[in-house]
Amino acid sequence: MSELLVENAHTVLTMDDTRRELRDADVLIRGGVIVEVESGLETAGRVINAEGCVVTPGLVNTHHHLYQTLTRAVPGGQDALLFGWLQTLYPIWSRFGPEEMFVSAQVGLAELALSGCTMTSDHLYLYPNGSTLDDTVAAANEIGLRFHPTRGAMSIGESDGGLPPDSLVEKERAILEDSIRVIDRFHDPKAGAMVRVGLAPCSPFSVSRELMRDAALLARDKGVMLHTHLAENEEDIAYSLEKFGCRPGQYAEDLGWVGDDVWHAHCVKLDSAEINLFARTRTGVAHCPCSNCRLGSGIAPVRAMRDAGVRVGLGVDGSASNDSGNLISEARQALLLQRVARGADAMSAREALEIATRGGAQVLGRGGECGQLRQGFRADIAIWDVTGVECAGSWDPAALLLAGPTRVRDLIVEGREIVRDGRFCKFDLEDAVRQQNRLARNLADSL
């Protein structure tokens, strides 16, 4: 069984239960699993010299729309609130096909990897012109990240009072049938799984109450997780009160959408009762600070959530509303927003990094095997060079979110090197970017 040794790290931030930080330390990997984290380790296998580097668990992204990487900074949507932004982008997304889905996912996953991400979810809720979830799974296989795709859906179009155009919605029976297909084909429940599938009706304003309930029943029958958008902004709250006669948290609870197998994106407008509900039921939250800022949605009450015991991870959200997919930058933004809202002592750099690593792993149901550097955990590791100009003069290089690089030097997933010295080991990023820009030009010219 092959071994890999990361040696001589300036600091190893384990994020284990005691939050150990080791100086001049090594990480020994065997068969995709961490064997030991100590100093003075040896191997007959490959050695990665991490001198002058901080080593962390790989970051975990709990909410993304990878297809949107093809529609960054679209005019007309740059200065809109959520609903107006969606109405600008829907007609463009309706022109996508399998190639657009695949290439956009490749580029989005590559961007995540370079920012230190080793595991990501994806929320794909529209399937125009023959697109399927298979397109994004194929992209993740090429990049090499641990992947949690979710079979999203929209079933209520404009003619039925919903937000999306009718051309982008599906029949609910077809949604449930394809959900069964992708779970049976791709979902791997075993330890160390590289692909796990979830079910993710898009939002309360684009699917019916019946589909939300049926998706929850199907997910629990199949043993997979549930995901959706919730309480994203004031428009979202107003819609819930008008259409359902209750707040989003109550709506979710009524339909079985709380529990440790559920995580909700955004949750910017959760009130104290909803926070307590999520804490009590161990329901997870994907916090998306940059997107929330970009769309003017507000500052999520992450400090209150954490203090109440809610599981919180980070999400970059789609690149049409971020417009970046850099997860280490997202962690810094989370830190800064909580300080803006609550004061300079509201969140430390290390706590924000914890949310980005072990926090995200817990939200995705992988807290027992990912998100920490400790014996028996999967070897998902980010190596950050702290000898560059970003860290020059830093008294605490381990405080990466205060003074540190925003791109990894090396990235390891399941013991396999994905990025080495800042470049992909196998994937041709330059070619993918050329394809992406060609597709974006074609879309713009077609409008």
N, C-alpha and C positions, 0 to 999 in steps of 0.2 A: 504494500500500500504506500503510495507516494507521500512524501513529507515536504513541507515548506516551512522555512523559518524566517520570521521577521525579527531582525536583531538590532540591538544598540539604539533603540528608540529614545529620543530625548525624554518623552513622557508617554506612557500608555494610560489613557483614560478608560478604565474598564466598564464603567457604568453598572457594575455589579451591585449586589444588595448593600454593600458597605461603601460603595463609590470609591474603590481603591484607585489611587493614582501612583504609578510606579515610574521611577526615574531610571534611565539607562537599562531598559528592560527589553525582553524578547517575548514573542508569541510563537509557539510551536503548533503547527497544523498537520493533521494526518487524516487522509480520506475525507476532506471537506469539513472536519470537525476540529475545534480548538482542543489541544491536548494539555497545554500548560501555558501559564502566563507568569513569567519570573525572569530573573537575570541569570546570565551564564548558561543558557540552554544551547544545545548542539544538535546537529542533524547531518546525515549523509546526503540529504536531498538538496533542493535549491534553496539558496539564501538570498534574502532581500535586505540590503543594508539600509536601515532606517535612521542612521545617525543624522541629527539635526531635524528630526521629524516628530510630530505628535501623531500617535496612533489612536484611533477611535473605533467603536463599532460603526459599521456602515449605517448611513442615515436611512430612515424609512419614510416614504411618502404615502400618506393615507388618502389623498384625493387628487385626481388629475382627470383631464379630458385630453388624451394624447392627440386626438384628431385635430384639435384646435391649434396645434403648433403650426399648421399651414395658414392660419388666419390671424397673424399678429398685427396689431396697430392698424386695423381696418378703418378707413375713413367712414364717418357716420356713426361708428360705435365707440369712438375714442373718449367721448365726453358724456356718455349716456348712463343712466341708472340701469339696474338689472333688467327690467322688463323691456325697456327701449333698446338696450344693447342686444338682447336676444332677438327681438324683432328685426334688427338690422342684419344679424348674422344668419338667421335661419335660411333665408333664400340662397345664401352662398353655400352653406353646408348641404343644401339639397342637391347641389351639383357634384358632390363627392361620389367617388366609386371606390372599389377595392384598392386601386393603386394609391389614391390620395390617403386612404386610411393607413395603409402599410407604411408608406414613406414618412408621413407625418408622425406616426408612432415611432419609427426608427429614430428620427431626429430628436423627438421629445425624450425618448429613453436615453439617447446618447448624452443629451444635455444634463439629464439627471445624474447619470453616471459620473460625468466630469465634476459635478458638484458634491460628490461623496455618497450618492444614494446607491444602495445595494438591493433594496426591495421597494417596489411601488405597486400601488393599486391603480386601476384605471376605470373610469366610469364612462362607458360608451352606450349612449341612449338613443342614437339614431343610426339607421342602416339604409341609406339611399342607394339606389342603382346597383343592387347586388352585394353591397358591403355586408360583412359578418364579423363577429367577434374573432373569428379565426385569423383575420388580417392582422390584428394587433398581437395575438399570441405568436404568430410567425415572426413579427418584428422583435418581440422580446427574446425569442429563441436566438435570433441573430446577435443581439447586443449582449445577452448573457445575464441580465438582471433577474432576480427573484420576482415573480409577477403574480399579482392578484387582480386579474381582470374581472369586471362585473358586467353581467348582461343587463344593461339598462333598457328602458323602454319609455315611449310616450304613446298614449292611446286616446287622448282627448284633443282634437284639433280645434281650429278657430270656429268652425261651423257648429261645434257643440259647446262653445263657451270657453275653450282652452286657449292657451297662448300660442302653441306652435301651429304652423300651417298644416292643413289636412294632408299634404303630400308627404309629411314626415312622420305621421302617426301610423301605428299598426293595429291590427285586430288583436284583441286581448287573447283569444285562443291561440293565435299564431305566436304571440309573445311567450306564452307559457310552454308551448311545444318546443320552441327553439331554446328556451331556458333549460329544459330537460336535456336537449341534444348537447348543448355546450358543457353542461355539468358532466354528463356521461362521457363525453369525449376528452375533456381537459382536466377536470378537477382531480387533484391528487391529495388525499387526506393524510398520507404518510409523513413521518418526521423527515425534515429536510426537503420537503416538496419544493419544486421550482415553480409550479403553477397551481394556484387554487382559485376557483371560480366563485363569485358571489352573485346575488340577484339584486338589482338596483333600479326599480321604477324611478323615473327621473325626479319627480317632485309632486307635491300635492296639487299643483296647478296644471299638470300635464298628464295625469293618470287618474283613473276612477278609484273610488273607495274599494270597490270589489277587487280590482287588480292588486292594490296594496295588500289586502287581506289574503288573496290567493297566493301572491308571491311569498308572503310570510309562511303560509302553510307548506308550500312547495319547498322552500329553503330548509325548513326544519325537518321535513321528510327526507330530504337529500343530505342533510348535515352540512349545509353551507351557510355563509354569513349574508347579512342584509345591509344595504346601504342606500341612502337617498340624501337629497338636499333638505334642510329644515331651518326655519326661522332665520333666513338669510338677511332680510332687511325689513323696513317698515311696510313696504308693499306686500311682502310675503305674509306678515302678521295680519294686515288688513284683509287680504284675500281669505285667509283661514277663518277669520271672525265672520266675514260676510257669507262665505260658502258653506262652512261647516258649523258655525256657531260656537266655536271654541278656539283656543290657542293651539299652535302647532304641537306642543308637548302632549296635550290632552288627545289630540287627533292621533298622534303616534301611539300613545298608550292604548287607546280604544281599538286600534287595528292590530295590536300585537307587535308593534315596532319598537319595543324596548327590550333590553336584555344584553347579556355579554356576547351574543352573536349578532349584534346590531351596532353600526356606527353611522352617525349623521354628519354631513358636511356643513360647515359654516357656524350655525348656532349662534349668530351674532346677537340675536335679540331674545335669547332665553331669559326668562325671569327666575326669581329665586325658587319658586315652586318647581319649575322645570329642571333647574339644576339639581335640586334635591331628588327629583324623580330619576334623573340619569345616574346620580351617585348611588341611589338605593338599588337600582336595577343593573348596575355595572354596564350601562350603555356608553358607547364610545363617541368621541367627537373628533372630527378632522378640522383643525383650525387653519384657516387660509388667510393670513394677515395681509399679504400683498394684494390679492384679488379683492379682499374686503375694502382696502384703501382705494384701489383703482376704480371700483364701482360705487364708491361713496356709501358703502353699506354700514359702516361703523366699526367699533372696536369690540371684539368678542370678550365676554367676561371670563377670560382664561384664569385669572388669579382666583376668582370666586369658584370656578369649576374645580381647579386643582385643590383648593382648600377644603372643598366639600367632598373630595375623593373621586371626582369624575375622571375617567380615563381620557386623556387628551393626547393626540398626535398632531403632526403638521401635514399640510397639503399645499402644493404649489398652485393647485387648481389649473384650469385650462390656460394655455398661453394666449388665448384671445382676450383674457381678462386679467392678465398678470403684468406684463406680457412676457415674462421670463419663466424659466423652469429650473431655477437654481435653488436647491433645497437648503444649502448652508446659509445663503442670503435670506431665505425665508425664516430661518431660525433667528437670525439677527433682527429681522423685522418684528417677529413675535416679541422678542425681548424689549425692543424700543417702544412698541405700542403699549405694552403693559406699564412701562415706566411713564409714558405720557399720560395714561389714564389714572395711574395709582401712585406715582412717585418713583424716585430713583432706586428705592430699595424693593420695588415690587417684584422683580425677577432678576436673578443672577445669570451671568453668561453660562455657567455650568448647568443651571436648571433648564434653560432654553435648549441646550444641547441634549440634555436628558430627554426632553419632550421629543426631540428630533430622532432619538435612537430607541431607547427602551420604551418610551412612551408610545411611539408609533407601532412598535412590535406588539405591544399589549393590545392596542386598538384593533389590529388586524388578526388577533388571536394567535400570535406567534411569540408571546412573551416568555414562554418556557424554553425557547430555543434560539431566538434571534434578539438583537438589540443590545447585547452585552458581550464583553470579552471575558469569558470564563470557561473553565474546563467543561467539556461536553456540549457547548453551544456551537451553532453553525459558524463556520469561518467566513463571516461577512465583515470585511475590514476596510477602513479608509485610512490612508497614510497621507499626512499633510506636511509639506515642506515648510518649516518655519524659519528658514535662513534667508528668505527674500525680503524685499523692500517693505512688504505689508507688515512684517513683524519686527523690522529694524527698530531697536530701542525698547521693545516690549519687555517688561519685567516678569511677565507671566505668559509665556508662549502657549500654555495650555488653555488660556482664555481665548479660544479661537474666534469667538463671535465678537470680541472687542478689537483685536488686532491680529488678523490672520488671513490666510489665502482663501479665496472663494472657489478654487479649483484644486482637486486632489493631485498629488503626484502619482500615487498608485491606488488601485482599487481591486479588491479580492472578493469574489462571490463564491460561496461553497468551496473555498480552497483553490479556486481557479483565478488566475490573473486576468482581469478584464482591461485595466488601464495600467500601463507601465511608463514611468517618466513623462506623464501627461498626455500620452497618446494611446489609442486603442491598440490592443495586441493583434486583433484579427479584423475588426470591423473597419470598413473604408468610410470614414466620416466625410471626407471631402466629396466623394462621389454622391453620398446621400444628400448633402447640402445642395449640390448642383441640381439633383432631381427635385428637391423640395422647392427651390427657387423657380425652376421651370414650371412646376405644377401651380405655384402661386400666381405666376404671370398669366398662365392659361386661364385660371379662374377669374382674375381681374379683367382680362380681355373679353371673357364670355359674358360679362354683365352689361 
